[in-house]
Amino acid sequence: MQITADRGSSPLHRLVLNLLLHGASDFQVVRGDTLRQPAFFSGDNLATFDCVIANPPFSPEKWGDEVWASDPYGRNFAGMPPYTKNAGTRSDSSNGTVRALRCCLNLNASAATRSV
């Protein structure tokens, strides 16, 4: 299992403890920015997984929409996420994050995210 943890250590620590408490032992955690600089690759493409678990920072003001329009990994397959009134930004980071996670799933995979 490979995990990218966005900035902020508290959710990262909880994630690792939860994985260990539930018996997971084969995982890799990378701290970084999932949207701007993905961490897991298979050759020149993004790696795909059977399960993706995410606790992304939904709706931050600067989420990476400036690079999303020309995303080199094809995660913008549906174009720019629409503007959402509550997000208060040019477009919705929650939508962008979920689309990015979708591109990391195998054909019959599952995903879970925490929403705020």
FENLINFEN-V322267 format. One record per run of one state. SS is the DSSP state (alpha for helix, beta for strand, coil for the rest). FROM is the first residue (numbers start at 0). TO is the last residue. If there is no record, write none. Layout:
BEGIN
ss=SS from=FROM to=TO
ss=SS from=FROM to=TO
END
This chain:
BEGIN
ss=coil from=0 to=0
ss=beta from=1 to=5
ss=coil from=6 to=7
ss=alpha from=8 to=20
ss=coil from=21 to=26
ss=beta from=27 to=31
ss=coil from=32 to=39
ss=beta from=40 to=41
ss=coil from=42 to=43
ss=beta from=44 to=45
ss=coil from=46 to=47
ss=beta from=48 to=53
ss=coil from=54 to=63
ss=alpha from=64 to=67
ss=coil from=68 to=91
ss=alpha from=92 to=101
ss=coil from=102 to=103
ss=beta from=104 to=112
ss=coil from=113 to=115
END
